[in-house]
């Protein structure tokens, strides 16, 4: 049985203007899905309408997590952007295929492939290049590396801000 935790961490990179890569670490479930949706939507709204979610460090995803991914796809579409998934774990990939969500959400084997496809398919504009942010939610820990910014956020701490 999978241990489900309340910890979710996003590390965000901006490799080029208008494009962000968010590495998701932890479980995406009923405890963290809304936080993922809110924080990733904020990335989109703050000038990165094209978002790649690197899911290689996701240990578990339930239907609430799947709903959050669909919600993020809608959020990106609403601002003329796109959402791509990369490094999807086998268990989550099976869920995407069984539900048919893989037909609307582009799934890529690697983050590099997702970025290349997104750049080729979408004109990308203005956001600072090369910046990295780490967002730790719901009790996660971690010391930011040089050049990273950390913001704590959680359903238990709704007044925290994403920097």
Secondary structure, DSSP 8 states (H G I E B T S, - for coil): -----S-EEEEEEEEETTEEEEEEEEEESTTTHHHHHHHHHHHHHTT--EEEEEEEEEEEE-HHHHHHHHHHHHHHHHTT-EEEEES--HHHHHHHHHHTGGGTSEEESSHHHHHHHHHHHS----S-TT-EEEEEETT------TTEEEEEEBTTBTT----
